[in-house]
Amino acid sequence: MPSETTRSRTPITNEDYARLAAFRLVLRGFLHFSEEAAAEVGLTGQHYQALLILRGWPPDLPMTINDLAQQLFLKHNSAVGLVDRLAGDGLLVRAPSSVDRRKVELRLTARGSRLLARLAERHRSELQRIAPELEAFFHELARQQDASKEVAPKPVRRRSAASA
């Protein structure tokens, strides 16, 4: 039996499919923009994501390679290779862990911070540009959800044989 989260309350219409396709196009367009922006400064999209995750990590919590791997949905050895490339480019450094000598902590370098700031500003501008499309999609999705709640049939309460 499907769970509540997988069960649709109302049938999906042609307009719904068109909206979902349009939403996916906006998302894919943003990801394409991100890949190109990163490539213009000599990075891959994954490099940008790693730097962004590192910069957005709580400053009071040290980030390890394992943390980065989890955030990027990578295997540990793939994250090690990514960190090697970023360190080789002078964008981050490994430092001995202050908590566990077997681990290293990752920190952005000044160069990594400057490069990330430039890319993040471009990404923020692009998000501001596409925000109306995203807002319209989510507004319509919320409107449909509210409308389906209004027309949802109420469960029928059956009286037990004892109360009849």
C-alpha positions as a printed NumPy array, in Angstrom:
array([[  0.   ,   0.   ,   0.   ],
       [  1.486,   3.414,  -0.953],
       [  2.459,   5.722,   1.868],
       [  0.823,   9.104,   2.365],
       [  3.851,  10.796,   0.829],
       [  3.701,   8.749,  -2.397],
       [ -0.061,   8.792,  -2.837],
       [ -1.385,  11.589,  -5.053],
       [ -4.437,  13.445,  -3.816],
       [ -5.557,  14.562,  -7.257],
       [ -4.738,  13.296, -10.736],
       [ -1.762,  14.908, -12.449],
       [ -2.957,  17.028, -15.362],
       [ -1.205,  18.018, -18.573],
       [ -0.658,  21.453, -17.015],
       [  0.998,  19.794, -14.01 ],
       [  3.37 ,  17.907, -16.289],
       [  4.161,  21.116, -18.158],
       [  4.874,  22.947, -14.875],
       [  7.113,  20.132, -13.65 ],
       [  9.004,  20.164, -16.942],
       [  9.376,  23.954, -16.767],
       [ 10.635,  23.729, -13.189],
       [ 13.16 ,  21.059, -14.174],
       [ 14.304,  23.256, -17.067],
       [ 14.921,  26.181, -14.689],
       [ 16.877,  23.929, -12.307],
       [ 18.923,  22.385, -15.103],
       [ 19.56 ,  25.868, -16.498],
       [ 20.886,  26.999, -13.135],
       [ 23.129,  23.941, -12.846],
       [ 24.416,  24.564, -16.376],
       [ 25.096,  28.192, -15.465],
       [ 26.949,  27.015, -12.345],
       [ 29.136,  24.577, -14.287],
       [ 30.032,  27.271, -16.839],
       [ 30.754,  29.905, -14.185],
       [ 33.055,  27.491, -12.379],
       [ 34.797,  26.502, -15.621],
       [ 35.488,  30.173, -16.41 ],
       [ 37.701,  30.357, -13.31 ],
       [ 39.293,  26.954, -13.863],
       [ 37.12 ,  24.88 , -11.538],
       [ 34.628,  22.095, -11.996],
       [ 31.129,  22.33 , -10.585],
       [ 32.148,  19.813,  -7.942],
       [ 35.116,  21.991,  -6.936],
       [ 32.758,  24.945,  -6.503],
       [ 30.334,  22.841,  -4.458],
       [ 33.15 ,  21.628,  -2.205],
       [ 34.394,  25.169,  -1.573],
       [ 30.85 ,  26.357,  -0.949],
       [ 30.19 ,  23.557,   1.536],
       [ 33.458,  24.279,   3.309],
       [ 32.706,  28.005,   3.557],
       [ 29.135,  27.37 ,   4.742],
       [ 30.185,  24.829,   7.397],
       [ 29.664,  26.029,  10.988],
       [ 32.892,  27.799,  11.976],
       [ 33.011,  26.132,  15.386],
       [ 32.92 ,  22.62 ,  13.86 ],
       [ 35.997,  21.323,  12.085],
       [ 35.302,  19.828,   8.647],
       [ 36.933,  16.528,   7.813],
       [ 37.249,  14.791,   4.474],
       [ 34.534,  12.394,   5.614],
       [ 32.202,  15.344,   6.317],
       [ 32.865,  16.697,   2.844],
       [ 32.285,  13.274,   1.295],
       [ 28.905,  13.014,   3.017],
       [ 27.867,  16.503,   1.945],
       [ 28.777,  15.789,  -1.686],
       [ 27.405,  12.203,  -1.652],
       [ 30.856,  10.874,  -2.526],
       [ 32.841,   7.894,  -1.371],
       [ 35.672,   8.79 ,   0.973],
       [ 38.395,   7.979,  -1.567],
       [ 36.729,  10.224,  -4.175],
       [ 36.625,  13.057,  -1.652],
       [ 40.333,  12.521,  -0.92 ],
       [ 41.079,  12.982,  -4.627],
       [ 38.938,  16.116,  -4.744],
       [ 40.701,  17.548,  -1.682],
       [ 44.072,  16.695,  -3.254],
       [ 43.177,  18.703,  -6.364],
       [ 41.825,  21.663,  -4.384],
       [ 44.874,  21.681,  -2.123],
       [ 47.151,  21.409,  -5.163],
       [ 45.447,  24.483,  -6.625],
       [ 46.004,  26.36 ,  -3.368],
       [ 42.277,  26.664,  -2.614],
       [ 42.246,  24.757,   0.658],
       [ 44.664,  23.324,   3.177],
       [ 44.7  ,  20.279,   5.363],
       [ 45.521,  20.856,   9.006],
       [ 46.008,  18.236,  11.738],
       [ 42.769,  17.7  ,  13.619],
       [ 42.545,  19.383,  16.988],
       [ 40.295,  16.548,  18.161],
       [ 41.568,  13.341,  16.526],
       [ 45.186,  12.987,  15.34 ],
       [ 44.119,  10.39 ,  12.765],
       [ 42.074,  12.993,  10.91 ],
       [ 42.748,  16.228,   9.121],
       [ 40.616,  19.341,   9.09 ],
       [ 39.951,  21.284,   5.914],
       [ 40.219,  25.057,   5.686],
       [ 39.855,  27.488,   2.82 ],
       [ 42.918,  29.479,   1.877],
       [ 42.721,  33.211,   1.217],
       [ 42.888,  32.429,  -2.509],
       [ 40.059,  29.891,  -2.159],
       [ 37.952,  32.409,  -0.235],
       [ 38.455,  35.117,  -2.876],
       [ 37.623,  32.792,  -5.759],
       [ 34.585,  31.428,  -3.954],
       [ 33.333,  34.947,  -3.168],
       [ 33.465,  35.863,  -6.864],
       [ 31.592,  32.715,  -7.877],
       [ 29.06 ,  32.99 ,  -5.064],
       [ 28.226,  36.561,  -6.114],
       [ 27.58 ,  35.411,  -9.68 ],
       [ 25.404,  32.556,  -8.39 ],
       [ 23.436,  34.877,  -6.141],
       [ 22.789,  37.213,  -9.089],
       [ 21.623,  34.299, -11.22 ],
       [ 19.315,  33.083,  -8.453],
       [ 17.854,  36.574,  -8.156],
       [ 17.256,  36.539, -11.912],
       [ 15.398,  33.201, -11.879],
       [ 13.651,  33.779,  -8.531],
       [ 10.344,  34.923, -10.097],
       [ 10.077,  31.648, -12.039],
       [ 10.822,  29.599,  -8.934],
       [  8.44 ,  31.626,  -6.783],
       [  5.652,  31.212,  -9.341],
       [  6.192,  27.456,  -9.427],
       [  6.129,  27.072,  -5.636],
       [  3.177,  29.436,  -5.288],
       [  1.176,  27.357,  -7.766],
       [  2.239,  24.119,  -6.073],
       [  1.089,  25.451,  -2.682],
       [ -2.175,  26.687,  -4.225],
       [ -2.853,  23.238,  -5.672],
       [ -2.046,  21.583,  -2.365],
       [ -4.434,  23.905,  -0.528],
       [ -7.139,  23.286,  -3.135],
       [ -6.772,  19.516,  -2.858],
       [ -7.183,  19.75 ,   0.927],
       [-10.441,  21.66 ,   0.497],
       [-12.   ,  19.022,  -1.745],
       [-10.578,  15.967,   0.019],
       [-13.415,  13.741,   1.233],
       [-13.767,  13.442,   4.946],
       [-13.517,   9.92 ,   6.321],
       [-16.801,   8.251,   7.143],
       [-17.091,   7.217,  10.767],
       [-18.787,   3.933,  11.14 ],
       [-20.619,   3.103,  14.289],
       [-19.573,  -0.11 ,  15.949],
       [-22.112,  -2.871,  16.548],
       [-21.929,  -2.15 ,  20.28 ],
       [-23.021,   1.464,  19.868],
       [-25.827,   0.726,  17.409]])
